[in-house]
Amino acid sequence: MPPAASLSKAALWMAGWLVLMVVIAVAGRQATRELAVFQVMALRSLIGLLMLYPLVHAHGGLATMKTARPWQHTGRNLVHYAAQYGWFAALTMIPLAQVVAIEFTMPLWTVLLAALALGERPTRWKLAAVLLGLVGVAIIVRPAGTGISAGQGIALAAALGFAVSVTMVKSLTRTDDTVVIIFWMLVVQSLIGLLPALWVWRWPTAGVWGWVLLIAFCGTFSHYCMTRAMRHADATVVVPMDFLRVPLTALAGWLVYAERIDAFTVLGTVLILAGNLLNLGRLRPAARAG
């Protein structure tokens, strides 16, 4: 039986997601300076399986990883793998902050997909929260008037893929446990990525192994956090919380790469926070009434 709705629990799990996703953005940029994207993704999935095993064991072992929806898991992970490849590839083509900001067209697609596929109502408050967040992202990015570059186009396509994946995860949480969903993600994506990775294989140096391990850990348990959040709230509630990743990534860029934080970044952050507070503030009375 799915757990009862809880905004506070969803927000707590999303906090874990945010921290891990900011870290993986930095680690991904560092690792792809030496290794091909296919290899980074394959190592992330294979090592992630080993990292997930303690949770699988605590869940009851491999026998409990069975699912009645193998094709839905496979389809979800085909889409997610393609989107993830685009995300890592974009990290090598355009600035890190721009990749993450473009990724935040995802909530707009998620609201529409959740309404069509899951029957979630895109209320005016949810739509207002998403629009405020997107305006904040646009202010932070301030795209040039020269049109969308190849890297930006790839990042935008990845965002659409992630929206499809998130919507399918929400559907899977209705029948499958979090550990089962993550287990199938790692198995399917390991099988998909093994041959391409072997084709471009290059043995990592000691320094890059550290980044790869960090990617595997964050990539595995960030999805655990996201899936747990989805079990406590609608996709159109959870995803707008992810807007906070934009200012957090800007902060990471300042700390790690000495990237400047200007007034536009501050203004965009304020709008992003306002959107999230609007969304959560309007939902809290309804949750208490329920």
N, C-alpha and C positions, 0 to 999 in steps of 0.2 A: 504494500500500500504506500503511495507517495506520501512524504511528510507534509505536515501542515505548512501553509504559507507563512513566511517570517521574513520581513524586510531586513531586520537586524542581522539574522543569520546569513541572508543573501549578501548583504553588504560586507560582512566579515570575510566570507569566502572570496568575494571580489577583491578585497584588499590584498589577499594572498596572490591572486591572479595578477594584479597590477604590479606588485613588486617583482614577481618572477618574469613578467613580460618585459619590463624595463631592462632587467639584467640580460635577458636573452637577446635583446636588440643590440646591446653593446658586444656581447660574446659572439653573436652572429656576424657582425661586421669584422671582428678581429679574425675569426676562423676562416671566413671566405676570402681573406687576403692571401691565403696560402692554399686552401683546398677548394675543389669544385663544389658547387651547391649540392649536386646529387650525392656526393660523398658525405658531406656534413649531415644531410637529411637521413641517410641510411645509418650512419653511426648514432645519430640522435635516437632513432627508433630502436635499434638493436640494444644499445646500452640502456635505453629507457626501459626495455623489457626486464632487464636484470634488476634495475632499480625498483621496478614495480612489484617484483616477486614477493617481498615481505607482505605487501598489502594483499596480494593474491592468496598467499598462504594463510594470512589471518582471516580472509574471507571464506576459507574452506578448501583451498587448493584449486587445481586446474579443472576438476570436475564441476565446480560451481561457475566456471566461466562460460558454460553453455548458454546459448541464446536462441529464442524462437524467431529472431529477426536477422539472420546472417546477411541477407541481401541488402537490408537497409544499412547495416554497419558497413558493408563493402562499398555501397554507393556513396555514403557519407564520407568515407575515407578517401575514395578516388577524388572527390571534389576537394576535400581538405588538403590532400597531397599536392594537387595542382596549384591551389591557392598559396600553400606554404612555399612551394618552389618559387612562385612569382614574388612572394614577400622577400625571401632570401636573395633572389636575383636583383630585386630593386635596391636592396641595401648596397649592392656593388655599383649601382648606376647613379643614384641621387643621394642627397644628404639624409642621414638617419632620421632627423626630425620631420623631414618632408615625407618619408615613407610612412611613418606612424600617423602623421596628420591626414594623408590621403586615405589611409586605411579606415579613417573615421567617417567615410561615406557609408561604411558598413551598417551602422544603426538605421539609416534611412531604408536600405534594402531589407533589413531584418524586420522592421515594423510592417512593411508591405507583405513580406513572405510569411510572417507569423499570422497575419490576418487571413491570408489566403489558405495556408496549409494547416494551421493549428486552431483557427477560429478565435484567436485573441483579438479583442476589440482595440483598434488604434484610437483611443480617446483623444480629445483635443489637447489634454494635458501631456500625454505621452508624445504627441506630435510636436507640441510646443517645446518640450524638453529636448527632443532630437534636433529641432531647427535651431534653438539657441546654441546647442553644442556644435552644430555644423558651422554656424556663423563664427563662433569662437575659433574653430579650427581654420577657417578661411582667413581670419585676421592674422593668426599666427603664421600661416604658410605664405600668404600674399603672393600667389602664383604670378609669374611674369606674363606679359601680354604677348609672348611669342608662341603661345599654344602649348599643348600638352606634349612633353617629351616622351621618348620611348619608355624611360624608367617610370615616369608618372603614369603612363598608360598601363604598364604592367602592374603597378601598385594598385591602380583603380580596379583592374580585373581581379586581382587577388582579393580586394575588399568585397567584391560581389561574391566570389567563391566562399569567403569566410562567412558571409551572411547566410548562404545556403547551408553551410556546415552547421552553424549555430542553430538554425531552425530545425535541422534534422536531429541535432543533439537533444533539443527540448522535447521532440517527439519520442526519442529513445528513452529519456528519463521516465516516461510513463510506464515502461515495462521492465527496464533493465537497471541494475544497480550501477553506481558510479564506477566501481572498479572494473566491472564487465565492459563498460563503454570504453574506458581507457585501454584495457587489455586488447580489445579488438582493434582499436586505433593503431596501437603499436605493431600488432601482428600483421594487419593488412598493409600498413605503410612500409614495414620491413620487407614484405614480399614484393611490393610494387617497386621499391627503390634499390633492391639488391643488385640486379643486373646493370642498371645505369651507373651505380656506384663503382662496380668492378671495372666497368669500361673506362672510367676516368680516374681509377685509384692511384693515389699518391700517399705513401706512408707519412703520417703526420710527425712533425718534430715534437720534442718534449713539451715545448711551450704551447703549441697548438692543441695538444692532448688536453691540457687544462681547460681551454676554451670549449673543446668538444664535450668534455664531461659536464661542464656548466650548462651547455646547451641541452644536453640530454636530461639533466635534472630539472631545469626550469621548464623545458618543453613537456616533460611528463607530468609534473605536479602542478603546473599552471592549468593544464586541462582538467586535472582532478578538481582544482579549486573552482574553475568555471562550471563544471558539471554539477558540483555540489550546490553552487549558487542557483543553477537552473532548477534544482529540485525544490527550492524554497520560494521562487518568484517567477513570473512570466519572463519570457525572453525580452519583451519590450520594456521590462523594468530593469533587468540585469544589464543589458547592453549599454544603455545610457550611462551607467556608473563607470563604464570603461573609458568614457571621455577624459577622466582624470589622468589617463596614461599620457595624454599630450603634454600637459605641463610637467608631469614627472619626467618624461623623456627629455624635455627642454632642460630641466634641472640636471639630469644625468649628462647631457651634452656639455653643459657649462662646467660640471665637476671633472669629467673625464677628458673632454676635448677642448676645453676653454672656449666653447661656443657662447657668444654673447646673448644675454637675455634682455630684450628691449621692451619699450612701453607697449608695443603691439602684442608681445607675448603675454604681458601682464593683463591687458584688456581681454585678450582671448581667453585666458584662464578664468577671469571673473565671469565671463558669459558661460563657460563650460560648467563652472560650479553652480551658477544660477539655474541652469537647465536641470542639473541633477537635484538640487534642492526643491525646485518646482515639482519635479516628478515624484520624489519621495514624500514631499509635504502633502500633496494631493492624495496620495495612496494610503498614507498612514491612518486617517480617519476611517477609510473603508475597511482596512485590515482589522481595526479594532472592532468595528461594527460586525464584521464577519465572525 
